[in-house]
Amino acid sequence: MFELSDEERAIVEVVADFVDREVRPAARELEHADAYPERLIERMKELGVYGLAVPEPYGESGVSKACYAMVTEELARGWMSLAGAFGGHTVVSHLLAVFGTEEQKRRYLPRMATGALRATMALTEPGGGSDLQAITTSARREGDRYVVDGAKTWISNARRSGLIALLCKTDPDASPRHKGVSVLLAEPGPGLTVSRDLPKLGYKGVESCELSFDGYEAPASALLGGEEGRGFAQMMRGLEVGRIQVAARALGVGRAALEDSIRYAQEREAFGKPIWRHQSVGNYLADMATRLRAARLLTLDAAERLDAGERCDLEAGMAKLYASEAAMQTALDAVRIHGAAGYSTEFDIERYFRDAPLMIVGEGTNEIQRNVIARQLIERNRI
């Protein structure tokens, strides 16, 4: 398992065992009911999953990003929604650990490490999509407070989070636009409304909500890092973690689809032999496994660069792009291998097929990833 310490290997193995014993037997029923997995979330807290991105001295189970990616893959192998239930939380943990003031770190990170405080990030707006510089949510300074007005959408875990890393405009007239963007650490309170849970094709069980800010007030000390105008750069660094996480989620979904397909291809017979012996099915399995191995190496490469303190927006973008497309194709191939069974809600294959598209559009669409990759290729190879 790549370059993990013995302790990190043990963590991945414990999570894998949790997935096999507790998640996979319950996932189908919970997913079809769109039921919040309270018991499984509590077990994740007990296992220390929520503290994986919290460094010492604020947490006790901080690990390398490679280990974090492998844990995410295991959770998504069991049920992608569980990986999503702590994805934004770990991005906020990373933001605080890297950019937070000492007061902010002491206030939030110890409770985030245990899962007693859960966090999410609020970036996307109804009219903005992936263009984060075009956000309109504003935070105007009034004395020792910020007054926030605006709306966010598709915010995962919003209803159960006690902390929101809110991307907002503190200087709407700044030029270039990103210089006017800041991150506020917003806690639930008057003026903040979590409205409806948005209906989704997949990613069931965990809420994705609309948020509205109407005269919401946050203390000046809630400004991440204590300096205005740094929020866009801060969030871009946070999204390096987010994109590694989404790539690992895609790996988990793809791996589950592959493992189910390998099992089924040995059990199902057609024309007097197991279907894997038919070249068309065997070719599917070979291509699925090859894609996923390549995606895993890209993901772990990005994780290692992040651990080394290097910029990895190019590598994280490549990992997220390739892994999510690989998961989508692998889920489709799994449907083909399973035939009618793959279309049935009595099997997990149809869930993988509904979950996979989220990773293509989440954490910046793949079209945006290609733009990021192209820009970084030119930046790193100027003539």
Secondary structure, 3 states (H helix, E strand, C coil): CCCCCHHHHHHHHHHHHHHHHHHHHHHHHHHHHCCCCHHHHHHHHHCCHHHCCCCCCCCCCCCCHHHHHHHHHHHHHHCHHHHHCCHHHHHHHHHHHHHCCHHHHHHHHHHHHHCCCCEEEECCCCCCCCCHHHCCCEEEEECCEEEEEEEEEEEECHHHCCEEEEEEECCCCCCCHHHHEEEEEECCCCCEEEEEECCCCCCCCCCEEEEEEEEEEEEHHHEHHHCCCCHHHHHHHHHHHHHHHHHHHHHHHHHHHHHHHHHHHHHCEECCEEHHHCHHHHHHHHHHHHHHHHHHHHHHHHHHHHHCCCCCHHHHHHHHHHHHHHHHHHHHHHHHHHHHHHHCCCCCHHHHHHHHHHHHHCCCCHHHHHHHHHHHHHHHCCC
